[in-house]
Amino acid sequence: MAKFSSSVSSSRRKCRKAHFTAPSNVRRKLMSAPLSTELRGKYGVRSVPIRKDDEVTVVRGSFKGREGKVVQVYRKKWVIHIERL
């Protein structure tokens, strides 16, 4: 399979380094969340960067299925804080 972009490396080591040392403005894009089916139809996109005051549903972990409002997006630690969780 051919590379999609010549400016992005295929090397696992370089990709991991780029991911974990990414600046805040790049982390914003990397910390995107998929939209629900009805919102996907409304806006015509599959995912959007997560931000404060968004309504979210947890899909992984011990809080799976719980819903809440995003209180804080902590990009440095790759974490989002959700109200009442």
NORURZI-V519537 format. One line per field, one symbol per residue. phi: phi as a letter, one per 30 degrees, with the letter a starting at -180 (. if undefined). Layout:
BEGIN
phi->???
END
This chain:
BEGIN
phi->.dddbddcdcdeddddddddcddedddeddccbdddedddddcibdbbddbeidcbcdcbidcejdcacdcaccddchbbcceib
END
